[in-house]
Amino acid sequence: MALLHILHYPDPRLRLISTPVVSVDDEIRQLLDDMLETMYAAPGIGLAAPQVNVTKRIIVVDTSPKGDDPRCLINPEIVSYDGVEVMEEGCLSVPGFHENVERAQQIKVRALGRDGEPFEMEVEGILAVCIQHETDHLDGKLFVDYLSEIKRNRIQKKMEKQRRFSM
């Protein structure tokens, strides 16, 4: 397994639209393992392939208190939404920033697992929010896009300043 480099906002590669995975093979399973290792090391509760510069429709999440319930979703598709919840979100691609975002409280998601088999699950609360957040990445969308233009610009300027000072 390997730790992968996480892209940081406003990197334009985070805005690319991901392509579906055609077949789940050993290369995809290795990517899943590397993404999980990277997510846990960050530390985070979710990671999408575009965040590690791979434009494939793959996400990994683990919202369990002990970090011992990893879930791999390949080609995830949210097929239903219910309720509204406002929750504070952060993002491994926007480190150090947390803002309230409104999302569906409960979702039904369809995906392929690491074995390539299709499955569906209904989830709510933080897991539902996390899956919505990560699937947004697959379409080039970040949680900052839900914020006001003023907040988004402030975050972008701070991220650019941090990048300049870290070079």
C-alpha positions in Angstrom: 0.0 0.0 0.0 1.1 3.6 -0.5 0.2 7.0 0.7 -1.1 9.2 -2.2 -0.7 12.9 -2.6 -3.9 14.8 -1.9 -4.6 17.8 -4.2 -5.5 21.1 -2.5 -8.1 23.7 -3.5 -8.0 25.6 -5.8 -6.1 23.1 -7.9 -8.0 22.9 -11.2 -7.7 19.1 -11.4 -10.2 19.0 -8.6 -12.8 20.3 -11.1 -12.4 17.5 -13.6 -15.3 15.1 -14.2 -14.5 11.5 -13.3 -15.1 8.6 -15.7 -16.9 5.4 -14.7 -14.8 2.3 -13.8 -15.3 -0.3 -16.6 -14.1 -3.3 -14.6 -13.0 -3.9 -11.1 -9.6 -5.5 -11.3 -6.5 -5.8 -9.1 -5.4 -2.3 -10.2 -8.7 -0.8 -8.9 -8.5 -2.8 -5.7 -4.9 -1.5 -5.1 -6.2 2.0 -5.7 -8.9 1.4 -3.1 -6.4 0.2 -0.6 -4.1 3.1 -1.2 -7.0 5.6 -0.9 -8.1 4.0 2.4 -4.5 4.2 3.7 -4.3 7.8 2.6 -7.7 8.7 4.1 -6.8 7.2 7.5 -3.4 8.8 7.6 -4.7 12.3 6.7 -6.8 11.7 8.9 -10.2 11.9 7.3 -13.6 10.0 7.0 -13.9 10.1 3.2 -11.8 10.4 0.1 -12.6 10.5 -3.6 -10.3 9.4 -6.4 -10.1 12.9 -8.0 -8.6 14.2 -4.7 -5.6 12.0 -5.4 -5.5 13.0 -9.1 -7.3 9.9 -10.4 -10.3 10.8 -12.5 -12.3 7.6 -11.8 -15.7 7.3 -10.1 -14.4 5.9 -6.8 -14.9 6.9 -3.2 -13.9 5.4 0.1 -15.5 6.4 3.4 -15.4 5.3 7.1 -17.5 7.3 9.5 -17.3 4.8 12.3 -16.0 6.1 15.7 -13.1 3.7 15.7 -12.3 3.9 12.0 -12.9 0.2 11.5 -15.7 0.2 9.0 -14.2 1.1 5.6 -16.6 1.3 2.7 -15.6 1.3 -1.0 -18.0 2.6 -3.6 -17.2 2.3 -7.2 -19.4 4.2 -9.7 -21.7 5.4 -6.9 -25.0 6.9 -7.8 -27.4 8.5 -5.4 -30.8 7.3 -6.4 -32.9 9.1 -3.7 -32.7 11.9 -1.2 -34.8 12.5 1.8 -34.9 15.2 4.5 -32.5 18.1 5.1 -29.6 18.3 7.5 -27.1 21.1 8.1 -23.7 19.7 9.2 -20.3 21.2 9.6 -18.1 19.8 6.8 -14.4 19.9 6.1 -12.4 18.4 3.3 -8.9 16.9 2.9 -8.5 19.0 -0.2 -9.4 22.2 1.8 -7.4 21.6 5.0 -8.1 23.7 8.0 -11.5 25.0 6.9 -14.9 23.8 8.2 -18.3 25.3 7.3 -21.9 24.4 7.6 -23.4 22.8 4.5 -27.0 21.8 3.9 -27.5 18.3 2.5 -30.0 15.5 2.4 -30.4 13.7 5.8 -31.0 10.3 4.2 -30.0 8.8 0.9 -30.1 5.6 -1.1 -27.0 4.9 -3.0 -26.2 2.3 -5.7 -22.6 1.3 -6.4 -20.2 -1.5 -7.1 -18.2 -2.9 -4.2 -14.5 -3.8 -4.3 -15.5 -7.3 -5.5 -17.2 -5.7 -8.5 -20.6 -6.7 -7.4 -23.5 -4.2 -7.4 -25.1 -3.2 -4.1 -27.6 -0.6 -2.7 -27.7 0.8 0.7 -29.8 3.4 2.5 -27.9 5.5 5.0 -28.5 8.6 7.1 -26.7 11.2 9.2 -23.0 11.6 8.9 -22.5 8.7 6.5 -25.1 10.1 4.1 -23.4 13.5 4.3 -20.0 12.0 3.7 -21.2 10.0 0.7 -22.8 13.1 -0.8 -19.7 15.1 -0.2 -17.4 12.5 -1.8 -19.7 11.9 -4.8 -19.7 15.6 -5.4 -15.9 15.3 -6.0 -16.6 12.9 -8.8 -18.4 15.7 -10.6 -15.8 18.4 -9.9 -17.7 19.9 -7.1 -16.3 20.9 -3.7 -18.0 21.7 -0.4 -16.9 25.3 -0.8 -19.3 25.6 -3.8 -22.2 25.5 -1.3 -20.8 28.5 0.5 -21.4 32.2 -0.3 -19.1 33.8 -2.8 -17.5 35.9 -0.1 -16.7 32.8 2.1 -15.4 30.8 -1.0 -13.1 33.7 -2.1 -11.8 34.1 1.5 -10.9 30.4 1.7 -9.4 30.4 -1.8 -7.1 33.4 -0.9 -6.0 31.7 2.3 -5.3 28.4 0.5 -3.3 30.2 -2.2 -1.3 32.1 0.5 -0.6 28.9 2.4 0.6 27.3 -0.8 3.0 30.2 -1.5 4.5 30.0 2.0 5.0 26.2 1.8 7.0 26.4 -1.4 
